[in-house]
Amino acid sequence: MATDSLAVKPARAPIPEPSAWDRLRVNRNWLGAWFMMPARSVSACG
């Protein structure tokens, strides 16, 4: 039993950086900012 608790565990893979699509799906504030960028550029030009 003592040897089972001392066994070396494999290293976990690092957590990947979230992509833009992952941020759009999860964070609603980021989603709102994403869709307001074109509206802001149109209002700034006109």
N, CA, C and O atoms as a Tinker XYZ file with bonds, in Angstrom:
   184  protein
     1  N      0.811000   -1.198000    0.000000    73     2
     2  CA     0.000000    0.000000    0.000000    64     1     3
     3  C      0.851000    1.257000    0.000000    63     2     4     5
     4  O      0.516000    2.236000   -0.667000    81     3
     5  N      1.925000    1.236000    0.729000    73     3     6
     6  CA     2.762000    2.426000    0.805000    64     5     7
     7  C      3.379000    2.762000   -0.548000    63     6     8     9
     8  O      3.591000    3.934000   -0.858000    81     7
     9  N      3.666000    1.756000   -1.346000    73     7    10
    10  CA     4.266000    2.036000   -2.654000    64     9    11
    11  C      3.257000    2.632000   -3.629000    63    10    12    13
    12  O      3.643000    3.368000   -4.537000    81    11
    13  N      1.975000    2.327000   -3.459000    73    11    14
    14  CA     0.968000    2.902000   -4.341000    64    13    15
    15  C      0.853000    4.410000   -4.162000    63    14    16    17
    16  O      0.657000    5.133000   -5.139000    81    15
    17  N      0.970000    4.890000   -2.945000    73    15    18
    18  CA     0.841000    6.321000   -2.695000    64    17    19
    19  C      2.081000    7.092000   -3.136000    63    18    20    21
    20  O      2.016000    8.306000   -3.326000    81    19
    21  N      3.205000    6.405000   -3.300000    73    19    22
    22  CA     4.430000    7.064000   -3.718000    64    21    23
    23  C      4.668000    6.983000   -5.228000    63    22    24    25
    24  O      5.690000    7.462000   -5.719000    81    23
    25  N      3.755000    6.397000   -5.945000    73    23    26
    26  CA     3.915000    6.260000   -7.392000    64    25    27
    27  C      3.913000    7.641000   -8.054000    63    26    28    29
    28  O      3.197000    8.546000   -7.625000    81    27
    29  N      4.715000    7.785000   -9.091000    73    27    30
    30  CA     4.811000    9.052000   -9.812000    64    29    31
    31  C      3.620000    9.173000  -10.756000    63    30    32    33
    32  O      3.334000    8.269000  -11.541000    81    31
    33  N      2.940000   10.298000  -10.664000    73    31    34
    34  CA     1.785000   10.530000  -11.520000    64    33    35
    35  C      2.235000   11.272000  -12.779000    63    34    36    37
    36  O      3.133000   12.113000  -12.712000    81    35
    37  N      1.631000   10.974000  -13.908000    73    35    38
    38  CA     2.017000   11.678000  -15.139000    64    37    39
    39  C      1.627000   13.152000  -15.064000    63    38    40    41
    40  O      0.636000   13.519000  -14.433000    81    39
    41  N      2.423000   13.978000  -15.719000    73    39    42
    42  CA     2.158000   15.423000  -15.718000    64    41    43
    43  C      0.937000   15.717000  -16.582000    63    42    44    45
    44  O      0.727000   15.082000  -17.615000    81    43
    45  N      0.151000   16.667000  -16.157000    73    43    46
    46  CA    -1.022000   17.074000  -16.930000    64    45    47
    47  C     -0.593000   18.008000  -18.056000    63    46    48    49
    48  O      0.400000   18.727000  -17.945000    81    47
    49  N     -1.349000   17.981000  -19.121000    73    47    50
    50  CA    -1.095000   18.902000  -20.236000    64    49    51
    51  C     -1.497000   20.312000  -19.798000    63    50    52    53
    52  O     -2.468000   20.469000  -19.057000    81    51
    53  N     -0.775000   21.329000  -20.240000    73    51    54
    54  CA    -1.144000   22.697000  -19.867000    64    53    55
    55  C     -2.496000   23.081000  -20.469000    63    54    56    57
    56  O     -2.875000   22.595000  -21.534000    81    55
    57  N     -3.204000   23.946000  -19.780000    73    55    58
    58  CA    -4.511000   24.402000  -20.252000    64    57    59
    59  C     -4.285000   25.335000  -21.440000    63    58    60    61
    60  O     -3.518000   26.291000  -21.326000    81    59
    61  N     -4.935000   25.080000  -22.575000    73    59    62
    62  CA    -4.719000   25.933000  -23.742000    64    61    63
    63  C     -5.324000   27.324000  -23.545000    63    62    64    65
    64  O     -6.288000   27.494000  -22.799000    81    63
    65  N     -4.755000   28.291000  -24.212000    73    63    66
    66  CA    -5.258000   29.664000  -24.171000    64    65    67
    67  C     -6.606000   29.703000  -24.889000    63    66    68    69
    68  O     -6.728000   29.124000  -25.968000    81    67
    69  N     -7.630000   30.371000  -24.326000    73    67    70
    70  CA    -8.932000   30.401000  -24.994000    64    69    71
    71  C     -8.862000   31.178000  -26.310000    63    70    72    73
    72  O     -8.198000   32.211000  -26.397000    81    71
    73  N     -9.547000   30.677000  -27.318000    73    71    74
    74  CA    -9.570000   31.340000  -28.617000    64    73    75
    75  C    -10.643000   32.430000  -28.617000    63    74    76    77
    76  O    -11.422000   32.547000  -27.670000    81    75
    77  N    -10.675000   33.215000  -29.677000    73    75    78
    78  CA   -11.695000   34.260000  -29.800000    64    77    79
    79  C    -13.087000   33.644000  -29.824000    63    78    80    81
    80  O    -14.021000   34.215000  -29.261000    81    79
    81  N    -13.243000   32.490000  -30.464000    73    79    82
    82  CA   -14.546000   31.825000  -30.522000    64    81    83
    83  C    -14.986000   31.365000  -29.136000    63    82    84    85
    84  O    -16.160000   31.476000  -28.785000    81    83
    85  N    -14.038000   30.845000  -28.345000    73    83    86
    86  CA   -14.370000   30.435000  -26.983000    64    85    87
    87  C    -14.842000   31.628000  -26.164000    63    86    88    89
    88  O    -15.787000   31.509000  -25.384000    81    87
    89  N    -14.203000   32.759000  -26.330000    73    87    90
    90  CA   -14.613000   33.958000  -25.588000    64    89    91
    91  C    -15.988000   34.428000  -26.026000    63    90    92    93
    92  O    -16.794000   34.851000  -25.197000    81    91
    93  N    -16.265000   34.355000  -27.336000    73    91    94
    94  CA   -17.576000   34.771000  -27.832000    64    93    95
    95  C    -18.689000   33.885000  -27.295000    63    94    96    97
    96  O    -19.772000   34.374000  -26.970000    81    95
    97  N    -18.429000   32.582000  -27.200000    73    95    98
    98  CA   -19.462000   31.656000  -26.740000    64    97    99
    99  C    -19.767000   31.824000  -25.263000    63    98   100   101
   100  O    -20.912000   31.626000  -24.857000    81    99
   101  N    -18.786000   32.181000  -24.444000    73    99   102
   102  CA   -18.941000   32.154000  -22.998000    64   101   103
   103  C    -19.215000   33.535000  -22.406000    63   102   104   105
   104  O    -20.129000   33.684000  -21.595000    81   103
   105  N    -18.454000   34.527000  -22.791000    73   103   106
   106  CA   -18.517000   35.837000  -22.147000    64   105   107
   107  C    -19.439000   36.770000  -22.922000    63   106   108   109
   108  O    -19.091000   37.233000  -24.009000    81   107
   109  N    -20.599000   37.042000  -22.372000    73   107   110
   110  CA   -21.593000   37.871000  -23.061000    64   109   111
   111  C    -21.151000   39.331000  -23.172000    63   110   112   113
   112  O    -21.514000   39.998000  -24.141000    81   111
   113  N    -20.395000   39.837000  -22.231000    73   111   114
   114  CA   -19.902000   41.203000  -22.321000    64   113   115
   115  C    -18.948000   41.354000  -23.499000    63   114   116   117
   116  O    -18.986000   42.353000  -24.217000    81   115
   117  N    -18.103000   40.364000  -23.687000    73   115   118
   118  CA   -17.164000   40.376000  -24.804000    64   117   119
   119  C    -17.929000   40.293000  -26.113000    63   118   120   121
   120  O    -17.548000   40.924000  -27.099000    81   119
   121  N    -19.017000   39.510000  -26.127000    73   119   122
   122  CA   -19.859000   39.376000  -27.312000    64   121   123
   123  C    -20.477000   40.726000  -27.678000    63   122   124   125
   124  O    -20.498000   41.099000  -28.851000    81   123
   125  N    -20.974000   41.449000  -26.696000    73   123   126
   126  CA   -21.556000   42.765000  -26.960000    64   125   127
   127  C    -20.534000   43.745000  -27.499000    63   126   128   129
   128  O    -20.831000   44.507000  -28.418000    81   127
   129  N    -19.346000   43.735000  -26.944000    73   127   130
   130  CA   -18.285000   44.634000  -27.427000    64   129   131
   131  C    -17.902000   44.284000  -28.860000    63   130   132   133
   132  O    -17.634000   45.172000  -29.669000    81   131
   133  N    -17.877000   42.996000  -29.171000    73   131   134
   134  CA   -17.501000   42.534000  -30.510000    64   133   135
   135  C    -18.473000   43.076000  -31.565000    63   134   136   137
   136  O    -18.043000   43.519000  -32.630000    81   135
   137  N    -19.776000   43.042000  -31.276000    73   135   138
   138  CA   -20.761000   43.504000  -32.239000    64   137   139
   139  C    -20.926000   45.016000  -32.238000    63   138   140   141
   140  O    -21.490000   45.569000  -33.183000    81   139
   141  N    -20.455000   45.689000  -31.214000    73   139   142
   142  CA   -20.541000   47.148000  -31.196000    64   141   143
   143  C    -19.373000   47.810000  -31.918000    63   142   144   145
   144  O    -19.443000   48.999000  -32.232000    81   143
   145  N    -18.309000   47.073000  -32.187000    73   143   146
   146  CA   -17.159000   47.676000  -32.895000    64   145   147
   147  C    -17.546000   48.200000  -34.275000    63   146   148   149
   148  O    -17.184000   49.332000  -34.594000    81   147
   149  N    -18.268000   47.437000  -35.122000    73   147   150
   150  CA   -18.653000   48.002000  -36.424000    64   149   151
   151  C    -19.588000   49.199000  -36.279000    63   150   152   153
   152  O    -19.478000   50.157000  -37.044000    81   151
   153  N    -20.493000   49.163000  -35.327000    73   151   154
   154  CA   -21.413000   50.278000  -35.125000    64   153   155
   155  C    -20.658000   51.541000  -34.707000    63   154   156   157
   156  O    -21.000000   52.648000  -35.121000    81   155
   157  N    -19.652000   51.358000  -33.899000    73   155   158
   158  CA   -18.852000   52.506000  -33.464000    64   157   159
   159  C    -18.063000   53.089000  -34.632000    63   158   160   161
   160  O    -17.939000   54.309000  -34.749000    81   159
   161  N    -17.533000   52.231000  -35.491000    73   159   162
   162  CA   -16.753000   52.737000  -36.614000    64   161   163
   163  C    -17.658000   53.457000  -37.619000    63   162   164   165
   164  O    -17.226000   54.426000  -38.244000    81   163
   165  N    -18.893000   53.006000  -37.784000    73   163   166
   166  CA   -19.821000   53.663000  -38.697000    64   165   167
   167  C    -20.230000   55.026000  -38.131000    63   166   168   169
   168  O    -20.285000   56.015000  -38.862000    81   167
   169  N    -20.513000   55.072000  -36.834000    73   167   170
   170  CA   -20.946000   56.337000  -36.238000    64   169   171
   171  C    -19.800000   57.340000  -36.165000    63   170   172   173
   172  O    -20.043000   58.546000  -36.178000    81   171
   173  N    -18.569000   56.873000  -36.089000    73   171   174
   174  CA   -17.418000   57.770000  -36.021000    64   173   175
   175  C    -17.137000   58.391000  -37.385000    63   174   176   177
   176  O    -16.606000   59.498000  -37.466000    81   175
   177  N    -17.488000   57.684000  -38.455000    73   175   178
   178  CA   -17.213000   58.194000  -39.801000    64   177   179
   179  C    -18.300000   59.158000  -40.276000    63   178   180   181
   180  O    -18.031000   60.036000  -41.096000    81   179
   181  N    -19.492000   59.007000  -39.781000    73   179   182
   182  CA   -20.612000   59.779000  -40.332000    64   181   183
   183  C    -20.989000   60.885000  -39.503000    63   182   184
   184  O    -21.915000   61.621000  -39.841000    81   183
